[in-house]
Amino acid sequence: MSVRPLAVIALLASLALPATVTAQASAPLASATTRDSAQTAMPVLQSPQELEEKKLLERVMQDMQRSGPSALRRHVPALQAAFDRMPADYTIVAHIGDAIVVRSADLKVFLPLQLALLATDEGRKASGIHAIENTYGMVAQILAFEAVERQDYPAAIAYADRLLAIQPNHPQVQAERIVAYTKMGQCETGLKLAAEALASEDLVLAMNRDLFLRRQGYCQIELGRFDDAKASYEAALELNPDDQLSRSQLTYIAQQTANR
């Protein structure tokens, strides 16, 4: 069963910034200071080059919202060039000056990481803990998604592997890699990757368990393991009752197994 139309919606949602936050380097999405913020100058959290990449992402997303996934193709060369400029130390949690940044616009990821960091000496000594967009992670995610749309699964895996070498806990890129392996017929590999993500103790991955349960269910459907897939999607719904993709897949499973 093709689930890509809903996957397009999920991609847009995962990349979009909330309307109430700003994307300026001088105004991070959220922050926690360990000293008086009024007396601490805000550090520059993103380079001028990264701010330019963010403008590219805005154009890409606007095009995709207007014209659908096919609009991504014309942006691929610019996205590839941006990806080539990704710094080698572009981790999800990083130090910039005496501040700590968490490269995630998703507050369900940032807030637990913030609390975990504040429980450490390192976090308490930092001038602030700031959430900023994961710009190059978004670039890799779009490139991998677009390659899957073109059925160039090896390219999608290559984009994902390159990003994951620096950010091994990027959930959406991990998930897109699972889709690529599954669509190229390596369902057992996809299932193994989903299981590894679900078993991980990494906090970023743990906050995205519903995503990996959906990917696990997708692999299980492709393998004809409908009962296992049903359990995976039901578990995803327990974590995220608004998950329309899981509801759609459960309907599909019910149709496929109605006459067993």
N, C-alpha and C positions, 0 to 999 in steps of 0.2 A: 504494500500500500504506500502511495506517495504521501508524505506528510510535509513536503516542502512549502506549500502555501502558508501553513501555520508557522513553519520554521522561519519564513520571511518576516512574519509579524514578530516572532521572538527575537530575531536578529535586530530589527529596528528598536524594539523595546530595550534590549541589552546595551545598545549603543547610545540611546537618547539620554540626554541629561534632564533631570527634573527641572521644571520651569522656574522653580523658586531658588535655584542655585546659579552661580555664575561660573564662567570658564576662564576667568582671568587669572594669570599667574599671581597677581597681587591679592587675589581673593579666592582662596581655596574653598572647596565644597564644604568642608567641615574641619574643625581643628580643636585640639585640646592642648592647652598650654600648661606647663608645669611651673611657669613663673608669671608675673603680672603681664598680661598681654598688652596692656596700655603702655608699658615701658619697654616692650620688646619689639624691635623693628621686624616686620614681616620679611622673611627671606624670599629671594627669587626662586621659585619652585620649578619653573620650566624655562628652558632655553628659548631664545628667539626662534631658533629653527623648529623646535617642537611646537611653538605657537603657530608657525606657518603650516605645519602638518595638520594641526587641528582645523585650520581654515579649509584645507583640502577635504578633510573628513566631513565637514559641514556641507560642502558642495556635493560630495558623494551621497550623503544621506538624503539631501533634498532631491537629487536626481532619482534616487531609488524610490522615495515616497511618491514621486510623480509618475515614474515610468516602470517601476518594478525591477526585479533582479537583472533584467537584460541591460539596464542602464549602467550597471557596474562595469561592463566590459570596456567601455571607452576610458574608464579611469584607471585601468590596471597598470599601464606604464607609469603613471604618476605615483600610484600606490606602491609599486615595486621600488621606485626610486626612493620613496620615503622610508620603506622598510630597510633599504640598504643603509640608510642614515641612522638606524637605531643604535644607540650606544651599547657597547658590549656589557655594561654593568646596569642595564635597565631592568632591575628587579622590581617586584611588586612592592616590597618594603625596602626603603633605601634611606640613607643619610644624605641630607643636603645642608652643608654647614653644620650647625648644632641642632638642626631640626630633623625630624623623621617624617617621611612621606609614605603614604599608602596609596599606591596607584590603583584606585578603584573608585568609580563614581557610584557604586552600589553600597548604600549605607548598611545593608544587612551584612556586608563583608567588612566594611570599615569599622563599624562600632565594636564588634567583638575583637577585632585586631587591636583597636585602640585600647580597650580594656586590658587585653593581654600584655600589650607593650607597657602600659602604665603600671603593671604589676612587677616590672623589671627595673633594676637600677638604671639601665640604659634609657628606658622610657621616661623614668622620673627625672633624669638629668637633662633630657632634651628640652630645648626652648619651646617646642610645640610638636604635636603630631597632627599632620594635615592630610586630608583626602584630596587627591587630584586625579584627573582622568588618566587612564592607561592608554595614552595616545598610540604608541606603537603596537600595543596589544590589540587595539581596535583595528589598526591597519592589517595586522596578521590575520585577525578573525575575518575581515571582509575578503581578503585575498583567498583564504582557504574556502570560504563560503562560495565565492564566485567560481573557483576551480571545480568544486563539487557540482555546481549548477551546470557547468560545461562538460561534466562527466570526465574531467581530467583529475582522477583521484590521486595518482602519484604526485601531481603538483600540489594538490591540497595537503597531502601528508607532508610534503617537503616544507611548505610554508609553516605548517603546525610544528614540525620537528624543530625548525629553526627558532621559532619563538619559545618553544618549550625548553630548549637548551638554556635559555636565560630565565624564563619564568615557568618552571615546571608545574606550578600550581595555577596556571591560568585556566579556569573552568570551561569557558566557552570554546577556547581553542582546543582543549582536550576533547571536548564533546564533538567538535567538527571533525577531528581526526578519527573518532570512532565511527561517525557516519561515513567517512571516506573509505575506511577499511571494509565496512559492511557492504557498501554499494559496489565495491570492486570484488565482492564474493568472499572476502576473508572475514566471515561472520564470527568465527571463533576468536580471531584476534580482537575484533571489536568488543566482543563479550568480555574477554580477558582485561582489556583496558578499562572498560566500565567497572568491572569488579575491583580492579586495583584502585580506581578513584574512590569507590564506595568504601573500601577498606582503609583508605588513607586517614591518618590522624591530623593531616594538615587542616588548619582552621578554615582557609579559603575554600578548599574543596568540600569540607564538611558543611559549610553554609550553602552549598549548591547540590546537596544530595538529591533533591528532586530532579535536577537536570540529568544526573547520571543514572537515576532510576529510569527515566524516560529513554535514555540511550540504551540501557540494558534491555528494556522492554522491546525496543526496536530491533535489536540483535536477535532476541528470542523469537519475535515474530518471523523474521527472515529465516530462522532455523526451524520453523514450524512448531515451536514450543509454546503453544498458546496459553496453557495454564500458567507457566512460569511468567510469560509476558503479562498476563492479567494481574498476577500478584505484584509485579514490578510497577505497573501503572496505578494500581490501587494504593501502593505504598507512596508513590509520588503525590497522589491526590491527598493523602493524609497530611503530607507536609505542605502542600499548596492546593487548597480546595478550589482555587480559581483557575487551575491548570486546564485550559481548554484542549490542549494537545493530548493530554492523557485521557480526557473524556472521549475525544474523538477516536482514539486508538482502542479504548474499551468497547466502544460501539462496533468498531470493525472486528474485534476479536469475537464479540457476541454473534455477529453475522456469520463469521467463518466457522464457528463451532456449533451453530444452531442445530444442525442435522447429524451430529456425531452419535 
